[in-house]
Every structure is written in C-alpha cells, then in structure tokens.
C-alpha cells in the first residue's frame, strides 16, 4: 500500500472518482499536458477503476492486492473541426459513460 493506494480505496468506498482521475490517472495527466491524444475528448469518469479485478468477487469491484487499480478501459473520441471550438460546443455528447460488471475478465468493460 501507499498514499495512492489509500486514495483509490477511499474513492472506491465513497463512490467518488473525479479527484482520483484528475490527480492520479496517467492518461488524464498525459492528455492535460498534451503528450497523448491532445485533440480527443472523454466524458467525465464516474465509475470505479476498471482493472485489475478479482474475478471471484461478486458484489462490488474488488482489486487484486498485487496491482494498483487503474482506469485502463476508456472511450475517447475525436470529432472533426477545431479542437478549441469543440471544447465549448462539442459535437458528441455521451448519454452515459460507465463500467459494466463482468466476471469473465480482470477488466470491467466500458461503454
């Protein structure tokens, strides 16, 4: 364990992921710095980390102790046009962005 692991456990317990994604997520940080997918969009994440799950757990997401939970499964999109104008008036507005329970994999699929 460590400070990041404690933050993950706390966020999962509170069902509140905005600060965790903003402060600890590698893809979010890379996108903010424009090091990866600079012109892509993503809906706000309001679901628990999608990896690495213990498939034997049935009630709620339970993570394997040897791996830090992560938001590995994501949906990003890029709409045509000027990226600056798309931030103010997006062409794509997702109806839902969620992780779906699955006991077939150590990932939760995202839709």
FIRO-13296 format. One record per atom (N, C-alpha, C, CB): atom name; x, y, z. Coordinates in steps of 0.05 Angstrom, whole numbers, always signed. Glycine has a CB too. Layout:
<nodes>
 name      u      v      w
   CA      X      Y      Z
...
</nodes>
This chain:
<nodes>
 name      u      v      w
    N    +16    -24     +0
   CA     +0     +0     +0
    C    +17    +25     +0
   CB    -18     +0    +24
    N     +4    +47     -3
   CA    +17    +73     -3
    C     -3    +95     -5
   CB    +38    +75    -25
    N     +5   +120     -8
   CA    -14   +142     -9
    C    -34   +140    -33
   CB     +0   +168    -11
    N    -24   +132    -56
   CA    -42   +130    -80
    C    -61   +107    -75
   CB    -26   +125   -106
    N    -51    +84    -65
   CA    -69    +61    -59
    C    -91    +69    -39
   CB    -53    +37    -49
    N    -83    +84    -19
   CA   -103    +93     +1
    C   -123   +111    -12
   CB    -89   +108    +24
    N   -115   +129    -30
   CA   -134   +146    -44
    C   -153   +130    -61
   CB   -119   +167    -61
    N   -143   +109    -74
   CA   -160    +92    -90
    C   -181    +79    -73
   CB   -143    +71   -106
    N   -172    +67    -51
   CA   -191    +53    -33
    C   -212    +73    -22
   CB   -176    +40     -9
    N   -203    +97    -15
   CA   -222   +117     -4
    C   -242   +125    -26
   CB   -206   +141     +6
    N   -232   +130    -50
   CA   -250   +138    -72
    C   -271   +116    -79
   CB   -234   +145    -97
    N   -262    +91    -79
   CA   -280    +69    -84
    C   -301    +67    -62
   CB   -264    +42    -87
    N   -292    +71    -37
   CA   -311    +70    -15
    C   -331    +92    -15
   CB   -295    +71    +11
    N   -324   +116    -25
   CA   -342   +138    -27
    C   -357   +140    -53
   CB   -327   +164    -22
    N   -349   +123    -72
   CA   -361   +123    -99
    C   -358   +151   -112
   CB   -391   +116    -98
    N   -334   +162   -109
   CA   -327   +189   -119
    C   -300   +188   -132
   CB   -329   +211    -96
    N   -299   +191   -158
   CA   -274   +186   -173
    C   -262   +211   -186
   CB   -279   +165   -193
    N   -275   +234   -186
   CA   -266   +257   -200
    C   -238   +266   -191
   CB   -285   +280   -196
    N   -233   +268   -165
   CA   -207   +276   -156
    C   -186   +255   -162
   CB   -207   +282   -125
    N   -193   +230   -159
   CA   -174   +208   -164
    C   -165   +209   -194
   CB   -187   +181   -158
    N   -184   +212   -212
   CA   -178   +213   -240
    C   -160   +237   -246
   CB   -203   +213   -257
    N   -168   +260   -236
   CA   -154   +285   -241
    C   -125   +283   -230
   CB   -168   +308   -228
    N   -121   +273   -206
   CA    -95   +274   -193
    C    -77   +250   -198
   CB    -99   +277   -164
    N    -89   +226   -203
   CA    -73   +202   -203
    C    -73   +187   -229
   CB    -82   +184   -182
    N    -90   +194   -248
   CA    -93   +178   -273
    C    -72   +186   -293
   CB   -121   +181   -284
    N    -57   +167   -303
   CA    -35   +173   -322
    C    -45   +184   -348
   CB    -19   +147   -326
    N    -66   +172   -359
   CA    -76   +182   -385
    C    -87   +210   -382
   CB    -98   +163   -396
    N   -102   +216   -361
   CA   -112   +243   -357
    C    -90   +263   -355
   CB   -130   +244   -331
    N    -69   +256   -341
   CA    -46   +274   -338
    C    -32   +278   -365
   CB    -25   +262   -317
    N    -28   +257   -380
   CA    -15   +259   -407
    C    -32   +276   -426
   CB    -10   +231   -419
    N    -59   +272   -425
   CA    -76   +288   -442
    C    -75   +318   -434
   CB   -105   +278   -441
    N    -75   +323   -408
   CA    -75   +351   -398
    C    -49   +365   -407
   CB    -77   +351   -367
    N    -26   +350   -407
   CA     -1   +361   -416
    C     +2   +360   -447
   CB    +22   +346   -403
    N    -18   +349   -460
   CA    -18   +346   -489
    C     +4   +328   -499
   CB    -15   +374   -502
    N    +11   +308   -483
   CA    +31   +288   -491
    C    +18   +264   -504
   CB    +46   +278   -466
    N     -9   +261   -502
   CA    -23   +238   -514
    C    -51   +247   -521
   CB    -23   +214   -495
    N    -61   +240   -544
   CA    -88   +245   -552
    C    -97   +274   -547
   CB   -107   +226   -538
    N    -82   +293   -557
   CA    -87   +321   -549
    C   -114   +332   -560
   CB    -66   +339   -559
    N   -124   +322   -582
   CA   -149   +332   -593
    C   -173   +313   -588
   CB   -145   +337   -622
    N   -169   +295   -570
   CA   -191   +276   -564
    C   -206   +285   -539
   CB   -180   +247   -560
    N   -231   +275   -537
   CA   -248   +282   -515
    C   -254   +256   -499
   CB   -274   +296   -524
    N   -262   +260   -474
   CA   -272   +237   -458
    C   -293   +248   -439
   CB   -248   +224   -442
    N   -314   +233   -435
   CA   -334   +241   -416
    C   -323   +239   -388
   CB   -360   +223   -419
    N   -334   +253   -369
   CA   -325   +251   -341
    C   -328   +222   -331
   CB   -340   +270   -323
    N   -308   +213   -317
   CA   -308   +186   -306
    C   -322   +186   -279
   CB   -279   +174   -303
    N   -344   +171   -277
   CA   -359   +169   -252
    C   -363   +139   -245
   CB   -387   +183   -255
    N   -342   +123   -251
   CA   -343    +94   -245
    C   -316    +87   -233
   CB   -349    +78   -271
    N   -316    +64   -219
   CA   -291    +56   -205
    C   -270    +47   -225
   CB   -297    +33   -186
    N   -245    +45   -216
   CA   -224    +35   -234
    C   -232     +8   -246
   CB   -197    +32   -218
    N   -224     +4   -271
   CA   -233    -20   -286
    C   -214    -43   -287
   CB   -239    -11   -314
    N   -191    -40   -272
   CA   -170    -61   -274
    C   -154    -60   -248
   CB   -152    -57   -298
    N   -144    -78   -238
   CA   -143   -107   -242
    C   -161   -119   -221
   CB   -114   -118   -241
    N   -183   -130   -230
   CA   -204   -141   -212
    C   -200   -170   -205
   CB   -231   -137   -226
    N   -210   -176   -181
   CA   -211   -204   -172
    C   -237   -215   -183
   CB   -209   -206   -141
    N   -236   -233   -203
   CA   -260   -243   -216
    C   -277   -259   -197
   CB   -252   -260   -240
    N   -267   -268   -175
   CA   -283   -284   -156
    C   -302   -267   -140
   CB   -264   -300   -137
    N   -297   -241   -138
   CA   -314   -223   -122
    C   -340   -218   -138
   CB   -300   -196   -116
    N   -363   -220   -126
   CA   -388   -217   -140
    C   -404   -192   -133
   CB   -405   -241   -134
    N   -400   -181   -109
   CA   -417   -159   -101
    C   -408   -131   -111
   CB   -418   -158    -71
    N   -383   -125   -108
   CA   -373    -99   -116
    C   -345   -103   -127
   CB   -373    -79    -93
    N   -334    -83   -141
   CA   -307    -86   -151
    C   -287    -91   -129
   CB   -298    -61   -167
    N   -272   -113   -131
   CA   -251   -120   -112
    C   -225   -123   -128
   CB   -258   -146    -96
    N   -205   -109   -119
   CA   -180   -108   -134
    C   -159   -127   -123
   CB   -169    -80   -134
    N   -143   -138   -141
   CA   -122   -156   -132
    C   -101   -140   -117
   CB   -109   -171   -156
    N    -91   -150    -95
   CA    -73   -134    -78
    C    -45   -129    -90
   CB    -70   -148    -52
    N    -37   -145   -110
   CA    -11   -142   -121
    C    -10   -121   -144
   CB     -1   -168   -132
    N    -33   -109   -151
   CA    -34    -89   -173
    C    -49    -65   -164
   CB    -46   -102   -198
    N    -40    -41   -171
   CA    -55    -17   -165
    C    -79    -15   -184
   CB    -36     +8   -168
    N   -103    -10   -173
   CA   -126     -7   -191
    C   -121    +16   -210
   CB   -151     -1   -174
    N   -132    +13   -234
   CA   -128    +33   -255
    C   -152    +35   -273
   CB   -103    +26   -272
    N   -154    +58   -286
   CA   -175    +63   -306
    C   -163    +56   -334
   CB   -185    +93   -306
    N   -162    +29   -339
   CA   -149    +20   -364
    C   -167    +21   -388
   CB   -139     -8   -360
    N   -193    +17   -384
   CA   -212    +15   -405
    C   -226    +42   -408
   CB   -232     -8   -401
    N   -223    +55   -431
   CA   -232    +82   -435
    C   -245    +85   -463
   CB   -210   +102   -432
    N   -262   +105   -465
   CA   -273   +113   -491
    C   -265   +142   -496
   CB   -304   +109   -492
    N   -249   +146   -517
   CA   -241   +172   -526
    C   -252   +176   -554
   CB   -210   +176   -525
    N   -257   +201   -561
   CA   -266   +206   -588
    C   -255   +232   -598
   CB   -297   +206   -590
    N   -254   +235   -624
   CA   -245   +260   -636
    C   -265   +267   -657
   CB   -217   +257   -648
    N   -277   +290   -655
   CA   -296   +300   -675
    C   -281   +319   -693
   CB   -321   +314   -661
    N   -289   +322   -717
   CA   -276   +340   -736
    C   -278   +369   -727
   CB   -287   +337   -764
    N   -262   +386   -738
   CA   -264   +414   -732
    C   -241   +423   -714
   CB   -290   +421   -720
    N   -242   +448   -706
   CA   -222   +460   -689
    C   -226   +450   -661
   CB   -224   +491   -690
    N   -205   +437   -649
   CA   -208   +426   -622
    C   -215   +447   -601
   CB   -182   +414   -613
    N   -206   +472   -604
   CA   -212   +493   -584
    C   -242   +499   -585
   CB   -196   +519   -590
    N   -254   +500   -609
   CA   -283   +506   -610
    C   -300   +482   -601
   CB   -290   +514   -639
    N   -289   +458   -604
   CA   -304   +434   -596
    C   -306   +432   -566
   CB   -290   +409   -607
    N   -287   +443   -551
   CA   -289   +443   -522
    C   -312   +460   -512
   CB   -262   +453   -509
    N   -318   +481   -527
   CA   -340   +498   -519
    C   -367   +489   -530
   CB   -335   +527   -529
    N   -367   +477   -554
   CA   -392   +467   -566
    C   -386   +439   -578
   CB   -402   +487   -588
    N   -386   +418   -561
   CA   -379   +392   -571
    C   -400   +381   -591
   CB   -375   +372   -548
    N   -390   +366   -611
   CA   -408   +353   -630
    C   -418   +327   -619
   CB   -393   +349   -656
    N   -404   +315   -601
   CA   -412   +289   -589
    C   -418   +294   -559
   CB   -389   +268   -592
    N   -441   +286   -551
   CA   -449   +288   -523
    C   -458   +260   -514
   CB   -472   +310   -518
    N   -441   +246   -498
   CA   -448   +219   -490
    C   -473   +218   -472
   CB   -424   +206   -476
    N   -490   +199   -476
   CA   -513   +195   -459
    C   -505   +183   -432
   CB   -534   +178   -473
    N   -486   +164   -433
   CA   -476   +150   -409
    C   -447   +143   -414
   CB   -493   +125   -402
    N   -432   +142   -393
   CA   -404   +132   -393
    C   -401   +116   -368
   CB   -383   +155   -395
    N   -399    +90   -371
   CA   -399    +72   -347
    C   -383    +47   -351
   CB   -428    +65   -340
    N   -376    +35   -329
   CA   -363     +9   -329
    C   -384    -12   -323
   CB   -340     +8   -308
    N   -382    -34   -337
   CA   -402    -55   -334
    C   -391    -78   -319
   CB   -413    -64   -362
    N   -406    -90   -301
   CA   -395   -113   -286
    C   -390   -137   -305
   CB   -415   -121   -264
    N   -368   -150   -299
   CA   -361   -174   -315
    C   -345   -193   -297
   CB   -345   -166   -340
    N   -352   -218   -298
   CA   -337   -238   -282
    C   -321   -256   -301
   CB   -357   -255   -265
    N   -318   -247   -326
   CA   -304   -263   -346
    C   -275   -253   -349
   CB   -318   -262   -372
    N   -269   -230   -338
   CA   -242   -218   -343
    C   -233   -203   -318
   CB   -243   -199   -367
    N   -208   -195   -317
   CA   -198   -179   -295
    C   -201   -149   -302
   CB   -169   -185   -289
    N   -215   -143   -324
   CA   -222   -116   -331
    C   -253   -113   -331
   CB   -211   -108   -359
    N   -263    -89   -325
   CA   -291    -83   -329
    C   -293    -69   -356
   CB   -303    -65   -306
    N   -310    -79   -374
   CA   -314    -65   -399
    C   -327    -38   -394
   CB   -331    -82   -419
    N   -321    -19   -412
   CA   -332     +8   -410
    C   -349    +13   -434
   CB   -309    +29   -408
    N   -372    +26   -430
   CA   -389    +34   -453
    C   -398    +62   -450
   CB   -413    +15   -454
</nodes>
